[in-house]
Amino acid sequence: MAQVDTSLQNSQAFKDISLSFVRHPVTDDIGVFTNESAIKRSVTNLVRTRVGERFYASLLGSELEDSLFEQQDPDTAIVLEDDIQLLLENFEPRISGADISVIYPLDTNELTVTIAYDIVGLSLPRQNIEFVLQSTRI
Protein backbone atom coordinates (compact mmCIF):
# COMPACT_ATOMS: atom_id res chain seq x y z
CA MET A 1 0.00 0.00 0.00
CA ALA A 2 1.37 3.43 -0.96
CA GLN A 3 1.99 5.93 1.80
CA VAL A 4 0.42 9.37 1.52
CA ASP A 5 2.39 12.46 2.54
CA THR A 6 0.11 14.21 5.03
CA SER A 7 2.59 16.88 6.14
CA LEU A 8 0.82 19.63 4.17
CA GLN A 9 -2.63 18.36 5.03
CA ASN A 10 -1.98 19.05 8.72
CA SER A 11 -0.43 22.51 8.28
CA GLN A 12 -1.68 25.35 10.41
CA ALA A 13 -0.23 28.39 8.61
CA PHE A 14 1.79 29.47 5.60
CA LYS A 15 4.18 32.40 5.41
CA ASP A 16 6.17 33.99 2.56
CA ILE A 17 8.40 37.04 2.61
CA SER A 18 7.50 40.17 0.71
CA LEU A 19 9.71 40.52 -2.35
CA SER A 20 9.62 44.31 -2.03
CA PHE A 21 11.79 43.96 1.12
CA VAL A 22 9.98 46.88 2.73
CA ARG A 23 10.49 46.89 6.50
CA HIS A 24 7.53 46.46 8.83
CA PRO A 25 7.00 49.79 10.66
CA VAL A 26 6.68 48.20 14.12
CA THR A 27 8.93 45.12 14.09
CA ASP A 28 11.52 46.51 11.62
CA ASP A 29 11.59 43.05 9.98
CA ILE A 30 11.03 42.31 6.31
CA GLY A 31 7.31 42.25 5.54
CA VAL A 32 5.56 38.91 5.24
CA PHE A 33 2.42 37.54 3.69
CA THR A 34 0.53 34.82 5.54
CA ASN A 35 -1.90 32.07 4.61
CA GLU A 36 -4.22 33.03 1.74
CA SER A 37 -2.26 36.22 0.91
CA ALA A 38 1.01 34.28 0.62
CA ILE A 39 -0.52 31.58 -1.55
CA LYS A 40 -2.42 34.05 -3.74
CA ARG A 41 0.82 35.94 -4.43
CA SER A 42 2.67 32.67 -5.15
CA VAL A 43 0.01 31.43 -7.59
CA THR A 44 -0.03 34.77 -9.40
CA ASN A 45 3.78 34.87 -9.61
CA LEU A 46 3.93 31.32 -10.96
CA VAL A 47 1.33 31.96 -13.65
CA ARG A 48 2.84 35.31 -14.70
CA THR A 49 6.40 33.90 -14.91
CA ARG A 50 7.53 33.12 -18.45
CA VAL A 51 8.97 29.64 -19.12
CA GLY A 52 12.76 29.87 -18.91
CA GLU A 53 12.71 33.19 -17.02
CA ARG A 54 14.18 31.67 -13.85
CA PHE A 55 17.75 30.48 -14.42
CA TYR A 56 17.75 27.39 -12.20
CA ALA A 57 14.12 26.42 -12.77
CA SER A 58 13.81 26.42 -16.54
CA LEU A 59 10.55 24.41 -16.52
CA LEU A 60 8.81 26.80 -14.13
CA GLY A 61 6.38 29.25 -15.71
CA SER A 62 3.62 29.45 -18.29
CA GLU A 63 3.12 30.70 -21.84
CA LEU A 64 0.41 33.11 -20.65
CA GLU A 65 2.30 36.37 -21.19
CA ASP A 66 3.44 35.31 -24.67
CA SER A 67 -0.06 34.23 -25.68
CA LEU A 68 -1.29 37.83 -25.87
CA PHE A 69 0.12 37.91 -29.39
CA GLU A 70 -1.53 34.65 -30.48
CA GLN A 71 -4.66 34.31 -32.54
CA GLN A 72 -7.72 34.49 -30.29
CA ASP A 73 -9.46 31.12 -30.35
CA PRO A 74 -10.85 28.54 -27.92
CA ASP A 75 -8.02 26.08 -28.64
CA THR A 76 -5.39 28.52 -27.39
CA ALA A 77 -7.43 29.13 -24.23
CA ILE A 78 -7.69 25.37 -23.55
CA VAL A 79 -3.94 24.89 -24.04
CA LEU A 80 -3.25 27.75 -21.61
CA GLU A 81 -5.69 26.35 -19.04
CA ASP A 82 -3.97 22.94 -19.21
CA ASP A 83 -0.55 24.62 -18.99
CA ILE A 84 -1.53 26.55 -15.86
CA GLN A 85 -3.15 23.47 -14.30
CA LEU A 86 0.04 21.44 -14.73
CA LEU A 87 2.18 24.33 -13.47
CA LEU A 88 0.16 24.65 -10.26
CA GLU A 89 0.09 20.89 -9.66
CA ASN A 90 3.88 20.72 -9.99
CA PHE A 91 4.99 23.89 -8.23
CA GLU A 92 2.32 24.91 -5.68
CA PRO A 93 1.63 22.02 -3.28
CA ARG A 94 -0.29 24.27 -0.86
CA ILE A 95 -3.37 24.29 -3.11
CA SER A 96 -5.70 21.64 -4.46
CA GLY A 97 -8.66 21.38 -6.81
CA ALA A 98 -7.62 24.29 -9.02
CA ASP A 99 -10.14 25.37 -11.67
CA ILE A 100 -8.68 27.59 -14.37
CA SER A 101 -10.50 29.65 -16.97
CA VAL A 102 -8.83 31.67 -19.74
CA ILE A 103 -11.08 33.91 -21.83
CA TYR A 104 -10.16 35.94 -24.89
CA PRO A 105 -12.83 38.68 -25.22
CA LEU A 106 -13.58 39.29 -28.89
CA ASP A 107 -11.99 42.29 -30.63
CA THR A 108 -9.70 43.15 -27.74
CA ASN A 109 -5.99 42.79 -27.12
CA GLU A 110 -6.45 41.15 -23.75
CA LEU A 111 -7.23 37.93 -21.97
CA THR A 112 -8.88 37.24 -18.63
CA VAL A 113 -7.56 34.55 -16.31
CA THR A 114 -9.61 33.19 -13.42
CA ILE A 115 -8.19 30.65 -10.95
CA ALA A 116 -10.20 29.09 -8.12
CA TYR A 117 -8.60 26.73 -5.60
CA ASP A 118 -8.72 25.30 -2.08
CA ILE A 119 -5.89 25.75 0.40
CA VAL A 120 -4.53 22.46 1.76
CA GLY A 121 -4.60 22.15 5.55
CA LEU A 122 -6.62 25.29 6.27
CA SER A 123 -10.39 25.46 6.54
CA LEU A 124 -10.92 28.59 4.49
CA PRO A 125 -13.47 29.30 1.78
CA ARG A 126 -12.49 28.58 -1.82
CA GLN A 127 -10.02 31.20 -3.02
CA ASN A 128 -10.38 33.09 -6.31
CA ILE A 129 -7.88 35.07 -8.35
CA GLU A 130 -8.82 37.01 -11.46
CA PHE A 131 -6.61 39.22 -13.56
CA VAL A 132 -6.62 40.73 -17.04
CA LEU A 133 -3.55 40.87 -19.27
CA GLN A 134 -3.55 43.52 -21.98
CA SER A 135 -1.37 43.82 -25.04
CA THR A 136 -0.12 47.26 -25.99
CA ARG A 137 0.64 46.04 -29.49
CA ILE A 138 -1.55 47.67 -32.13
Secondary structure, 3 states (H helix, E strand, C coil): CCCCCCCCCCCCCCEEECCCCCECCCCCCECEEEHHHHHHHHHHHHHHCECCCCCCCCCCCECCHHHHHCCCCHHHHHHHHHHHHHHHHHHCCCEEEEEEEEECCCCCCEEEEEEEEEECCCCCCCEEEEEEEECCCC
